[in-house]
């Protein structure tokens, strides 16, 4: 029997939503899902498909790795750096 390793997926969707001042409903409409799906994603109750992860990243104008990770993000309050920004 093969062992399957299940990794947790962490995300910062709520941080990006707050930064841009948009609701779950607004994000859901923009990416074509139910607003409850955004809530499930934010709580970690649901793992997004690759398509959905890419749509959310495109909506915020960032690389998918800025939103989703196999490791916990350092801090919710951290300054978000956009891909390609000068330091």
PyMOL Python script that loads the backbone (N, CA, C, O; Angstrom):
from pymol import cmd

cmd.read_pdbstr("""\
ATOM      1  N   UNK A   1       0.837  -1.174   0.000  1.00  0.00           N
ATOM      2  CA  UNK A   1       0.000   0.000   0.000  1.00  0.00           C
ATOM      3  C   UNK A   1       0.886   1.243   0.000  1.00  0.00           C
ATOM      4  O   UNK A   1       1.802   1.356   0.815  1.00  0.00           O
ATOM      5  N   UNK A   2       0.621   2.154  -0.895  1.00  0.00           N
ATOM      6  CA  UNK A   2       1.400   3.387  -1.011  1.00  0.00           C
ATOM      7  C   UNK A   2       0.914   4.398   0.011  1.00  0.00           C
ATOM      8  O   UNK A   2      -0.288   4.563   0.221  1.00  0.00           O
ATOM      9  N   UNK A   3       1.866   5.071   0.642  1.00  0.00           N
ATOM     10  CA  UNK A   3       1.503   6.135   1.576  1.00  0.00           C
ATOM     11  C   UNK A   3       1.323   7.444   0.826  1.00  0.00           C
ATOM     12  O   UNK A   3       2.169   7.828   0.017  1.00  0.00           O
ATOM     13  N   UNK A   4       0.244   8.111   1.091  1.00  0.00           N
ATOM     14  CA  UNK A   4      -0.022   9.389   0.450  1.00  0.00           C
ATOM     15  C   UNK A   4       0.206  10.484   1.482  1.00  0.00           C
ATOM     16  O   UNK A   4      -0.382  10.472   2.563  1.00  0.00           O
ATOM     17  N   UNK A   5       1.063  11.422   1.133  1.00  0.00           N
ATOM     18  CA  UNK A   5       1.326  12.550   2.018  1.00  0.00           C
ATOM     19  C   UNK A   5       0.367  13.674   1.651  1.00  0.00           C
ATOM     20  O   UNK A   5       0.317  14.112   0.502  1.00  0.00           O
ATOM     21  N   UNK A   6      -0.379  14.128   2.624  1.00  0.00           N
ATOM     22  CA  UNK A   6      -1.318  15.227   2.398  1.00  0.00           C
ATOM     23  C   UNK A   6      -0.735  16.488   3.036  1.00  0.00           C
ATOM     24  O   UNK A   6      -0.525  16.555   4.246  1.00  0.00           O
ATOM     25  N   UNK A   7      -0.488  17.459   2.204  1.00  0.00           N
ATOM     26  CA  UNK A   7       0.072  18.710   2.681  1.00  0.00           C
ATOM     27  C   UNK A   7      -1.029  19.737   2.875  1.00  0.00           C
ATOM     28  O   UNK A   7      -1.993  19.798   2.111  1.00  0.00           O
ATOM     29  N   UNK A   8      -0.865  20.533   3.905  1.00  0.00           N
ATOM     30  CA  UNK A   8      -1.780  21.649   4.110  1.00  0.00           C
ATOM     31  C   UNK A   8      -1.414  22.760   3.140  1.00  0.00           C
ATOM     32  O   UNK A   8      -0.248  22.933   2.782  1.00  0.00           O
ATOM     33  N   UNK A   9      -2.420  23.507   2.723  1.00  0.00           N
ATOM     34  CA  UNK A   9      -2.188  24.675   1.878  1.00  0.00           C
ATOM     35  C   UNK A   9      -2.650  25.891   2.658  1.00  0.00           C
ATOM     36  O   UNK A   9      -3.808  25.986   3.066  1.00  0.00           O
ATOM     37  N   UNK A  10      -1.729  26.814   2.858  1.00  0.00           N
ATOM     38  CA  UNK A  10      -2.029  28.048   3.572  1.00  0.00           C
ATOM     39  C   UNK A  10      -2.250  29.152   2.550  1.00  0.00           C
ATOM     40  O   UNK A  10      -1.729  29.094   1.436  1.00  0.00           O
ATOM     41  N   UNK A  11      -3.027  30.164   2.939  1.00  0.00           N
ATOM     42  CA  UNK A  11      -3.267  31.256   1.993  1.00  0.00           C
ATOM     43  C   UNK A  11      -3.406  32.588   2.721  1.00  0.00           C
ATOM     44  O   UNK A  11      -3.601  32.645   3.936  1.00  0.00           O
ATOM     45  N   UNK A  12      -3.298  33.653   1.935  1.00  0.00           N
ATOM     46  CA  UNK A  12      -3.444  35.014   2.450  1.00  0.00           C
ATOM     47  C   UNK A  12      -4.545  35.758   1.707  1.00  0.00           C
ATOM     48  O   UNK A  12      -4.456  36.969   1.506  1.00  0.00           O
ATOM     49  N   UNK A  13      -5.570  35.041   1.304  1.00  0.00           N
ATOM     50  CA  UNK A  13      -6.662  35.666   0.565  1.00  0.00           C
ATOM     51  C   UNK A  13      -7.288  36.795   1.382  1.00  0.00           C
ATOM     52  O   UNK A  13      -7.529  37.881   0.854  1.00  0.00           O
ATOM     53  N   UNK A  14      -7.552  36.549   2.659  1.00  0.00           N
ATOM     54  CA  UNK A  14      -8.198  37.574   3.483  1.00  0.00           C
ATOM     55  C   UNK A  14      -7.324  38.820   3.621  1.00  0.00           C
ATOM     56  O   UNK A  14      -7.845  39.933   3.691  1.00  0.00           O
ATOM     57  N   UNK A  15      -6.015  38.645   3.660  1.00  0.00           N
ATOM     58  CA  UNK A  15      -5.099  39.782   3.752  1.00  0.00           C
ATOM     59  C   UNK A  15      -5.188  40.631   2.493  1.00  0.00           C
ATOM     60  O   UNK A  15      -5.270  41.857   2.565  1.00  0.00           O
ATOM     61  N   UNK A  16      -5.172  39.973   1.343  1.00  0.00           N
ATOM     62  CA  UNK A  16      -5.256  40.699   0.077  1.00  0.00           C
ATOM     63  C   UNK A  16      -6.623  41.359  -0.089  1.00  0.00           C
ATOM     64  O   UNK A  16      -6.718  42.467  -0.616  1.00  0.00           O
ATOM     65  N   UNK A  17      -7.682  40.680   0.360  1.00  0.00           N
ATOM     66  CA  UNK A  17      -9.025  41.280   0.279  1.00  0.00           C
ATOM     67  C   UNK A  17      -9.081  42.547   1.118  1.00  0.00           C
ATOM     68  O   UNK A  17      -9.578  43.581   0.672  1.00  0.00           O
ATOM     69  N   UNK A  18      -8.560  42.451   2.354  1.00  0.00           N
ATOM     70  CA  UNK A  18      -8.581  43.607   3.253  1.00  0.00           C
ATOM     71  C   UNK A  18      -7.751  44.751   2.677  1.00  0.00           C
ATOM     72  O   UNK A  18      -8.148  45.914   2.746  1.00  0.00           O
ATOM     73  N   UNK A  19      -6.612  44.415   2.118  1.00  0.00           N
ATOM     74  CA  UNK A  19      -5.735  45.434   1.539  1.00  0.00           C
ATOM     75  C   UNK A  19      -6.436  46.198   0.417  1.00  0.00           C
ATOM     76  O   UNK A  19      -6.241  47.402   0.256  1.00  0.00           O
ATOM     77  N   UNK A  20      -7.256  45.480  -0.360  1.00  0.00           N
ATOM     78  CA  UNK A  20      -7.942  46.114  -1.482  1.00  0.00           C
ATOM     79  C   UNK A  20      -9.368  46.540  -1.148  1.00  0.00           C
ATOM     80  O   UNK A  20     -10.055  47.130  -1.981  1.00  0.00           O
ATOM     81  N   UNK A  21      -9.809  46.241   0.069  1.00  0.00           N
ATOM     82  CA  UNK A  21     -11.138  46.666   0.497  1.00  0.00           C
ATOM     83  C   UNK A  21     -12.271  46.000  -0.258  1.00  0.00           C
ATOM     84  O   UNK A  21     -13.272  46.646  -0.568  1.00  0.00           O
ATOM     85  N   UNK A  22     -12.126  44.707  -0.560  1.00  0.00           N
ATOM     86  CA  UNK A  22     -13.208  44.005  -1.258  1.00  0.00           C
ATOM     87  C   UNK A  22     -13.782  42.893  -0.378  1.00  0.00           C
ATOM     88  O   UNK A  22     -13.081  42.313   0.451  1.00  0.00           O
ATOM     89  N   UNK A  23     -15.046  42.615  -0.573  1.00  0.00           N
ATOM     90  CA  UNK A  23     -15.736  41.590   0.211  1.00  0.00           C
ATOM     91  C   UNK A  23     -15.516  40.214  -0.405  1.00  0.00           C
ATOM     92  O   UNK A  23     -15.028  40.073  -1.526  1.00  0.00           O
ATOM     93  N   UNK A  24     -15.891  39.216   0.367  1.00  0.00           N
ATOM     94  CA  UNK A  24     -15.853  37.841  -0.160  1.00  0.00           C
ATOM     95  C   UNK A  24     -16.743  37.727  -1.392  1.00  0.00           C
ATOM     96  O   UNK A  24     -16.383  37.092  -2.384  1.00  0.00           O
ATOM     97  N   UNK A  25     -17.905  38.354  -1.307  1.00  0.00           N
ATOM     98  CA  UNK A  25     -18.849  38.294  -2.430  1.00  0.00           C
ATOM     99  C   UNK A  25     -18.248  38.918  -3.689  1.00  0.00           C
ATOM    100  O   UNK A  25     -18.385  38.367  -4.781  1.00  0.00           O
ATOM    101  N   UNK A  26     -17.589  40.057  -3.541  1.00  0.00           N
ATOM    102  CA  UNK A  26     -16.981  40.722  -4.700  1.00  0.00           C
ATOM    103  C   UNK A  26     -15.885  39.855  -5.322  1.00  0.00           C
ATOM    104  O   UNK A  26     -15.797  39.738  -6.544  1.00  0.00           O
ATOM    105  N   UNK A  27     -15.056  39.252  -4.478  1.00  0.00           N
ATOM    106  CA  UNK A  27     -14.004  38.374  -5.002  1.00  0.00           C
ATOM    107  C   UNK A  27     -14.614  37.151  -5.671  1.00  0.00           C
ATOM    108  O   UNK A  27     -14.179  36.740  -6.747  1.00  0.00           O
ATOM    109  N   UNK A  28     -15.622  36.574  -5.030  1.00  0.00           N
ATOM    110  CA  UNK A  28     -16.285  35.396  -5.589  1.00  0.00           C
ATOM    111  C   UNK A  28     -16.856  35.691  -6.976  1.00  0.00           C
ATOM    112  O   UNK A  28     -16.692  34.895  -7.901  1.00  0.00           O
ATOM    113  N   UNK A  29     -17.518  36.823  -7.114  1.00  0.00           N
ATOM    114  CA  UNK A  29     -18.085  37.197  -8.411  1.00  0.00           C
ATOM    115  C   UNK A  29     -16.991  37.406  -9.450  1.00  0.00           C
ATOM    116  O   UNK A  29     -17.160  37.045 -10.615  1.00  0.00           O
ATOM    117  N   UNK A  30     -15.876  37.984  -9.034  1.00  0.00           N
ATOM    118  CA  UNK A  30     -14.783  38.261  -9.957  1.00  0.00           C
ATOM    119  C   UNK A  30     -14.121  36.992 -10.487  1.00  0.00           C
ATOM    120  O   UNK A  30     -13.627  36.971 -11.615  1.00  0.00           O
ATOM    121  N   UNK A  31     -14.112  35.922  -9.664  1.00  0.00           N
ATOM    122  CA  UNK A  31     -13.446  34.688 -10.088  1.00  0.00           C
ATOM    123  C   UNK A  31     -14.426  33.567 -10.430  1.00  0.00           C
ATOM    124  O   UNK A  31     -14.013  32.460 -10.775  1.00  0.00           O
ATOM    125  N   UNK A  32     -15.733  33.860 -10.333  1.00  0.00           N
ATOM    126  CA  UNK A  32     -16.748  32.904 -10.782  1.00  0.00           C
ATOM    127  C   UNK A  32     -17.060  31.763  -9.846  1.00  0.00           C
ATOM    128  O   UNK A  32     -17.303  30.640 -10.288  1.00  0.00           O
ATOM    129  N   UNK A  33     -17.057  32.043  -8.526  1.00  0.00           N
ATOM    130  CA  UNK A  33     -17.437  31.011  -7.557  1.00  0.00           C
ATOM    131  C   UNK A  33     -18.455  31.594  -6.590  1.00  0.00           C
ATOM    132  O   UNK A  33     -18.737  32.792  -6.616  1.00  0.00           O
ATOM    133  N   UNK A  34     -19.007  30.735  -5.733  1.00  0.00           N
ATOM    134  CA  UNK A  34     -19.931  31.153  -4.688  1.00  0.00           C
ATOM    135  C   UNK A  34     -19.135  31.847  -3.588  1.00  0.00           C
ATOM    136  O   UNK A  34     -17.994  31.468  -3.320  1.00  0.00           O
ATOM    137  N   UNK A  35     -19.723  32.861  -2.946  1.00  0.00           N
ATOM    138  CA  UNK A  35     -18.974  33.568  -1.901  1.00  0.00           C
ATOM    139  C   UNK A  35     -18.621  32.663  -0.723  1.00  0.00           C
ATOM    140  O   UNK A  35     -17.643  32.928  -0.023  1.00  0.00           O
ATOM    141  N   UNK A  36     -19.390  31.606  -0.490  1.00  0.00           N
ATOM    142  CA  UNK A  36     -19.051  30.655   0.569  1.00  0.00           C
ATOM    143  C   UNK A  36     -17.738  29.944   0.261  1.00  0.00           C
ATOM    144  O   UNK A  36     -16.996  29.589   1.176  1.00  0.00           O
ATOM    145  N   UNK A  37     -17.448  29.734  -1.014  1.00  0.00           N
ATOM    146  CA  UNK A  37     -16.199  29.088  -1.413  1.00  0.00           C
ATOM    147  C   UNK A  37     -15.007  29.916  -0.949  1.00  0.00           C
ATOM    148  O   UNK A  37     -14.008  29.364  -0.488  1.00  0.00           O
ATOM    149  N   UNK A  38     -15.107  31.230  -1.067  1.00  0.00           N
ATOM    150  CA  UNK A  38     -14.018  32.101  -0.620  1.00  0.00           C
ATOM    151  C   UNK A  38     -13.833  31.948   0.891  1.00  0.00           C
ATOM    152  O   UNK A  38     -12.701  31.895   1.371  1.00  0.00           O
ATOM    153  N   UNK A  39     -14.919  31.879   1.634  1.00  0.00           N
ATOM    154  CA  UNK A  39     -14.831  31.658   3.078  1.00  0.00           C
ATOM    155  C   UNK A  39     -14.168  30.332   3.416  1.00  0.00           C
ATOM    156  O   UNK A  39     -13.321  30.269   4.307  1.00  0.00           O
ATOM    157  N   UNK A  40     -14.549  29.271   2.709  1.00  0.00           N
ATOM    158  CA  UNK A  40     -13.937  27.957   2.933  1.00  0.00           C
ATOM    159  C   UNK A  40     -12.441  28.000   2.644  1.00  0.00           C
ATOM    160  O   UNK A  40     -11.645  27.419   3.381  1.00  0.00           O
ATOM    161  N   UNK A  41     -12.064  28.683   1.580  1.00  0.00           N
ATOM    162  CA  UNK A  41     -10.648  28.818   1.237  1.00  0.00           C
ATOM    163  C   UNK A  41      -9.892  29.561   2.334  1.00  0.00           C
ATOM    164  O   UNK A  41      -8.831  29.118   2.774  1.00  0.00           O
ATOM    165  N   UNK A  42     -10.435  30.674   2.767  1.00  0.00           N
ATOM    166  CA  UNK A  42      -9.764  31.493   3.775  1.00  0.00           C
ATOM    167  C   UNK A  42      -9.567  30.736   5.086  1.00  0.00           C
ATOM    168  O   UNK A  42      -8.547  30.910   5.754  1.00  0.00           O
ATOM    169  N   UNK A  43     -10.513  29.918   5.450  1.00  0.00           N
ATOM    170  CA  UNK A  43     -10.406  29.136   6.691  1.00  0.00           C
ATOM    171  C   UNK A  43      -9.569  27.879   6.523  1.00  0.00           C
ATOM    172  O   UNK A  43      -9.242  27.217   7.507  1.00  0.00           O
ATOM    173  N   UNK A  44      -9.225  27.548   5.307  1.00  0.00           N
ATOM    174  CA  UNK A  44      -8.450  26.326   5.069  1.00  0.00           C
ATOM    175  C   UNK A  44      -9.300  25.076   5.029  1.00  0.00           C
ATOM    176  O   UNK A  44      -8.780  23.965   5.121  1.00  0.00           O
ATOM    177  N   UNK A  45     -10.622  25.250   4.892  1.00  0.00           N
ATOM    178  CA  UNK A  45     -11.534  24.101   4.827  1.00  0.00           C
ATOM    179  C   UNK A  45     -11.589  23.486   3.434  1.00  0.00           C
ATOM    180  O   UNK A  45     -12.117  22.389   3.254  1.00  0.00           O
ATOM    181  N   UNK A  46     -11.048  24.187   2.464  1.00  0.00           N
ATOM    182  CA  UNK A  46     -11.149  23.766   1.065  1.00  0.00           C
ATOM    183  C   UNK A  46      -9.848  24.141   0.368  1.00  0.00           C
ATOM    184  O   UNK A  46      -9.320  25.235   0.569  1.00  0.00           O
ATOM    185  N   UNK A  47      -9.336  23.230  -0.454  1.00  0.00           N
ATOM    186  CA  UNK A  47      -8.141  23.512  -1.247  1.00  0.00           C
ATOM    187  C   UNK A  47      -8.593  23.896  -2.655  1.00  0.00           C
ATOM    188  O   UNK A  47      -9.413  23.205  -3.259  1.00  0.00           O
ATOM    189  N   UNK A  48      -8.061  24.986  -3.168  1.00  0.00           N
ATOM    190  CA  UNK A  48      -8.511  25.431  -4.488  1.00  0.00           C
ATOM    191  C   UNK A  48      -7.957  24.561  -5.608  1.00  0.00           C
ATOM    192  O   UNK A  48      -6.884  23.971  -5.481  1.00  0.00           O
ATOM    193  N   UNK A  49      -8.699  24.490  -6.699  1.00  0.00           N
ATOM    194  CA  UNK A  49      -8.152  23.871  -7.904  1.00  0.00           C
ATOM    195  C   UNK A  49      -7.059  24.797  -8.420  1.00  0.00           C
ATOM    196  O   UNK A  49      -6.992  25.962  -8.028  1.00  0.00           O
ATOM    197  N   UNK A  50      -6.222  24.291  -9.279  1.00  0.00           N
ATOM    198  CA  UNK A  50      -5.188  25.126  -9.879  1.00  0.00           C
ATOM    199  C   UNK A  50      -5.824  26.292 -10.622  1.00  0.00           C
ATOM    200  O   UNK A  50      -5.343  27.423 -10.543  1.00  0.00           O
ATOM    201  N   UNK A  51      -6.899  26.016 -11.340  1.00  0.00           N
ATOM    202  CA  UNK A  51      -7.590  27.073 -12.084  1.00  0.00           C
ATOM    203  C   UNK A  51      -8.076  28.180 -11.160  1.00  0.00           C
ATOM    204  O   UNK A  51      -7.889  29.360 -11.458  1.00  0.00           O
ATOM    205  N   UNK A  52      -8.700  27.814 -10.040  1.00  0.00           N
ATOM    206  CA  UNK A  52      -9.210  28.817  -9.121  1.00  0.00           C
ATOM    207  C   UNK A  52      -8.065  29.596  -8.469  1.00  0.00           C
ATOM    208  O   UNK A  52      -8.150  30.816  -8.333  1.00  0.00           O
ATOM    209  N   UNK A  53      -7.008  28.910  -8.071  1.00  0.00           N
ATOM    210  CA  UNK A  53      -5.859  29.590  -7.468  1.00  0.00           C
ATOM    211  C   UNK A  53      -5.277  30.621  -8.439  1.00  0.00           C
ATOM    212  O   UNK A  53      -4.925  31.730  -8.036  1.00  0.00           O
ATOM    213  N   UNK A  54      -5.178  30.254  -9.705  1.00  0.00           N
ATOM    214  CA  UNK A  54      -4.642  31.175 -10.709  1.00  0.00           C
ATOM    215  C   UNK A  54      -5.584  32.354 -10.947  1.00  0.00           C
ATOM    216  O   UNK A  54      -5.128  33.483 -11.126  1.00  0.00           O
ATOM    217  N   UNK A  55      -6.880  32.102 -10.951  1.00  0.00           N
ATOM    218  CA  UNK A  55      -7.849  33.193 -11.131  1.00  0.00           C
ATOM    219  C   UNK A  55      -7.768  34.191  -9.978  1.00  0.00           C
ATOM    220  O   UNK A  55      -7.811  35.402 -10.197  1.00  0.00           O
ATOM    221  N   UNK A  56      -7.652  33.685  -8.756  1.00  0.00           N
ATOM    222  CA  UNK A  56      -7.561  34.575  -7.597  1.00  0.00           C
ATOM    223  C   UNK A  56      -6.268  35.384  -7.657  1.00  0.00           C
ATOM    224  O   UNK A  56      -6.280  36.590  -7.411  1.00  0.00           O
ATOM    225  N   UNK A  57      -5.163  34.734  -7.980  1.00  0.00           N
ATOM    226  CA  UNK A  57      -3.889  35.441  -8.093  1.00  0.00           C
ATOM    227  C   UNK A  57      -3.951  36.506  -9.181  1.00  0.00           C
ATOM    228  O   UNK A  57      -3.472  37.623  -8.987  1.00  0.00           O
ATOM    229  N   UNK A  58      -4.535  36.167 -10.314  1.00  0.00           N
ATOM    230  CA  UNK A  58      -4.665  37.141 -11.404  1.00  0.00           C
ATOM    231  C   UNK A  58      -5.521  38.327 -10.971  1.00  0.00           C
ATOM    232  O   UNK A  58      -5.216  39.473 -11.303  1.00  0.00           O
ATOM    233  N   UNK A  59      -6.588  38.052 -10.232  1.00  0.00           N
ATOM    234  CA  UNK A  59      -7.452  39.137  -9.757  1.00  0.00           C
ATOM    235  C   UNK A  59      -6.658  40.141  -8.914  1.00  0.00           C
ATOM    236  O   UNK A  59      -6.847  41.351  -9.041  1.00  0.00           O
ATOM    237  N   UNK A  60      -5.775  39.634  -8.057  1.00  0.00           N
ATOM    238  CA  UNK A  60      -4.981  40.511  -7.199  1.00  0.00           C
ATOM    239  C   UNK A  60      -3.696  41.006  -7.872  1.00  0.00           C
ATOM    240  O   UNK A  60      -2.990  41.850  -7.319  1.00  0.00           O
ATOM    241  N   UNK A  61      -3.399  40.486  -9.049  1.00  0.00           N
ATOM    242  CA  UNK A  61      -2.210  40.933  -9.775  1.00  0.00           C
ATOM    243  C   UNK A  61      -0.904  40.444  -9.181  1.00  0.00           C
ATOM    244  O   UNK A  61       0.110  41.140  -9.235  1.00  0.00           O
ATOM    245  N   UNK A  62      -0.928  39.237  -8.609  1.00  0.00           N
ATOM    246  CA  UNK A  62       0.274  38.676  -7.987  1.00  0.00           C
ATOM    247  C   UNK A  62       0.507  37.249  -8.479  1.00  0.00           C
ATOM    248  O   UNK A  62      -0.381  36.621  -9.057  1.00  0.00           O
ATOM    249  N   UNK A  63       1.709  36.758  -8.238  1.00  0.00           N
ATOM    250  CA  UNK A  63       2.018  35.352  -8.515  1.00  0.00           C
ATOM    251  C   UNK A  63       1.248  34.485  -7.518  1.00  0.00           C
ATOM    252  O   UNK A  63       1.006  34.895  -6.383  1.00  0.00           O
ATOM    253  N   UNK A  64       0.874  33.310  -7.943  1.00  0.00           N
ATOM    254  CA  UNK A  64       0.093  32.412  -7.093  1.00  0.00           C
ATOM    255  C   UNK A  64       0.821  32.109  -5.776  1.00  0.00           C
ATOM    256  O   UNK A  64       0.176  31.880  -4.753  1.00  0.00           O
ATOM    257  N   UNK A  65       2.151  32.106  -5.796  1.00  0.00           N
ATOM    258  CA  UNK A  65       2.924  31.834  -4.585  1.00  0.00           C
ATOM    259  C   UNK A  65       2.797  32.951  -3.545  1.00  0.00           C
ATOM    260  O   UNK A  65       3.097  32.738  -2.370  1.00  0.00           O
ATOM    261  N   UNK A  66       2.363  34.120  -3.961  1.00  0.00           N
ATOM    262  CA  UNK A  66       2.129  35.211  -3.001  1.00  0.00           C
ATOM    263  C   UNK A  66       0.868  34.955  -2.181  1.00  0.00           C
ATOM    264  O   UNK A  66       0.725  35.482  -1.078  1.00  0.00           O
ATOM    265  N   UNK A  67      -0.040  34.152  -2.714  1.00  0.00           N
ATOM    266  CA  UNK A  67      -1.309  33.865  -2.043  1.00  0.00           C
ATOM    267  C   UNK A  67      -1.357  32.504  -1.371  1.00  0.00           C
ATOM    268  O   UNK A  67      -1.978  32.354  -0.319  1.00  0.00           O
ATOM    269  N   UNK A  68      -0.711  31.515  -1.965  1.00  0.00           N
ATOM    270  CA  UNK A  68      -0.811  30.134  -1.489  1.00  0.00           C
ATOM    271  C   UNK A  68       0.572  29.556  -1.225  1.00  0.00           C
ATOM    272  O   UNK A  68       1.527  29.832  -1.952  1.00  0.00           O
ATOM    273  N   UNK A  69       0.664  28.742  -0.163  1.00  0.00           N
ATOM    274  CA  UNK A  69       1.945  28.141   0.190  1.00  0.00           C
ATOM    275  C   UNK A  69       1.718  26.846   0.961  1.00  0.00           C
ATOM    276  O   UNK A  69       0.682  26.667   1.601  1.00  0.00           O
ATOM    277  N   UNK A  70       2.702  25.943   0.893  1.00  0.00           N
ATOM    278  CA  UNK A  70       2.663  24.732   1.721  1.00  0.00           C
ATOM    279  C   UNK A  70       3.148  25.040   3.132  1.00  0.00           C
ATOM    280  O   UNK A  70       2.908  24.253   4.049  1.00  0.00           O
ATOM    281  N   UNK A  71       3.828  26.174   3.325  1.00  0.00           N
ATOM    282  CA  UNK A  71       4.292  26.584   4.642  1.00  0.00           C
ATOM    283  C   UNK A  71       3.462  27.773   5.126  1.00  0.00           C
ATOM    284  O   UNK A  71       2.931  28.546   4.327  1.00  0.00           O
ATOM    285  N   UNK A  72       3.364  27.901   6.435  1.00  0.00           N
ATOM    286  CA  UNK A  72       2.652  29.047   7.009  1.00  0.00           C
ATOM    287  C   UNK A  72       3.365  30.334   6.616  1.00  0.00           C
ATOM    288  O   UNK A  72       4.594  30.381   6.550  1.00  0.00           O
ATOM    289  N   UNK A  73       2.592  31.363   6.359  1.00  0.00           N
ATOM    290  CA  UNK A  73       3.178  32.668   6.083  1.00  0.00           C
ATOM    291  C   UNK A  73       3.680  33.237   7.402  1.00  0.00           C
ATOM    292  O   UNK A  73       3.093  32.978   8.452  1.00  0.00           O
ATOM    293  N   UNK A  74       4.757  34.006   7.357  1.00  0.00           N
ATOM    294  CA  UNK A  74       5.407  34.494   8.575  1.00  0.00           C
ATOM    295  C   UNK A  74       4.463  35.251   9.498  1.00  0.00           C
ATOM    296  O   UNK A  74       4.447  35.017  10.707  1.00  0.00           O
ATOM    297  N   UNK A  75       3.684  36.148   8.932  1.00  0.00           N
ATOM    298  CA  UNK A  75       2.790  36.944   9.765  1.00  0.00           C
ATOM    299  C   UNK A  75       1.673  37.508   8.909  1.00  0.00           C
ATOM    300  O   UNK A  75       1.904  37.939   7.779  1.00  0.00           O
ATOM    301  N   UNK A  76       0.482  37.504   9.436  1.00  0.00           N
ATOM    302  CA  UNK A  76      -0.648  38.100   8.731  1.00  0.00           C
ATOM    303  C   UNK A  76      -0.405  39.592   8.536  1.00  0.00           C
ATOM    304  O   UNK A  76      -0.824  40.163   7.529  1.00  0.00           O
ATOM    305  N   UNK A  77       0.266  40.224   9.489  1.00  0.00           N
ATOM    306  CA  UNK A  77       0.479  41.662   9.428  1.00  0.00           C
ATOM    307  C   UNK A  77       1.706  42.052   8.606  1.00  0.00           C
ATOM    308  O   UNK A  77       2.053  43.230   8.533  1.00  0.00           O
ATOM    309  N   UNK A  78       2.363  41.069   7.990  1.00  0.00           N
ATOM    310  CA  UNK A  78       3.577  41.393   7.242  1.00  0.00           C
ATOM    311  C   UNK A  78       3.273  42.297   6.056  1.00  0.00           C
ATOM    312  O   UNK A  78       2.165  42.293   5.520  1.00  0.00           O
ATOM    313  N   UNK A  79       4.254  43.053   5.665  1.00  0.00           N
ATOM    314  CA  UNK A  79       4.105  43.913   4.499  1.00  0.00           C
ATOM    315  C   UNK A  79       4.121  43.023   3.269  1.00  0.00           C
ATOM    316  O   UNK A  79       5.023  42.204   3.092  1.00  0.00           O
ATOM    317  N   UNK A  80       3.126  43.190   2.431  1.00  0.00           N
ATOM    318  CA  UNK A  80       3.026  42.371   1.235  1.00  0.00           C
ATOM    319  C   UNK A  80       3.883  42.969   0.131  1.00  0.00           C
ATOM    320  O   UNK A  80       3.737  44.138  -0.225  1.00  0.00           O
ATOM    321  N   UNK A  81       4.766  42.160  -0.397  1.00  0.00           N
ATOM    322  CA  UNK A  81       5.595  42.619  -1.510  1.00  0.00           C
ATOM    323  C   UNK A  81       5.037  42.012  -2.783  1.00  0.00           C
ATOM    324  O   UNK A  81       4.852  40.799  -2.880  1.00  0.00           O
ATOM    325  N   UNK A  82       4.784  42.834  -3.718  1.00  0.00           N
ATOM    326  CA  UNK A  82       4.289  42.387  -5.010  1.00  0.00           C
ATOM    327  C   UNK A  82       5.461  41.900  -5.849  1.00  0.00           C
ATOM    328  O   UNK A  82       6.561  42.447  -5.775  1.00  0.00           O
ATOM    329  N   UNK A  83       5.219  40.885  -6.630  1.00  0.00           N
ATOM    330  CA  UNK A  83       6.257  40.393  -7.541  1.00  0.00           C
ATOM    331  C   UNK A  83       6.713  41.515  -8.434  1.00  0.00           C
ATOM    332  O   UNK A  83       5.898  42.193  -9.060  1.00  0.00           O
ATOM    333  N   UNK A  84       8.023  41.714  -8.495  1.00  0.00           N
ATOM    334  CA  UNK A  84       8.576  42.725  -9.380  1.00  0.00           C
ATOM    335  C   UNK A  84       8.722  44.110  -8.777  1.00  0.00           C
ATOM    336  O   UNK A  84       9.217  45.017  -9.446  1.00  0.00           O
ATOM    337  N   UNK A  85       8.303  44.300  -7.523  1.00  0.00           N
ATOM    338  CA  UNK A  85       8.455  45.616  -6.895  1.00  0.00           C
ATOM    339  C   UNK A  85       9.890  45.809  -6.454  1.00  0.00           C
ATOM    340  O   UNK A  85      10.569  44.855  -6.074  1.00  0.00           O
ATOM    341  N   UNK A  86      10.344  47.042  -6.508  1.00  0.00           N
ATOM    342  CA  UNK A  86      11.677  47.381  -6.006  1.00  0.00           C
ATOM    343  C   UNK A  86      11.632  47.399  -4.493  1.00  0.00           C
ATOM    344  O   UNK A  86      10.610  47.720  -3.887  1.00  0.00           O
ATOM    345  N   UNK A  87      12.757  47.048  -3.894  1.00  0.00           N
ATOM    346  CA  UNK A  87      12.810  47.054  -2.429  1.00  0.00           C
ATOM    347  C   UNK A  87      13.198  48.403  -1.906  1.00  0.00           C
ATOM    348  O   UNK A  87      13.292  48.592  -0.693  1.00  0.00           O
TER     349      UNK A  87
END
""", "prot")
cmd.dss("prot")
cmd.show_as("cartoon", "prot")
cmd.util.cbc("prot")
cmd.orient("prot")
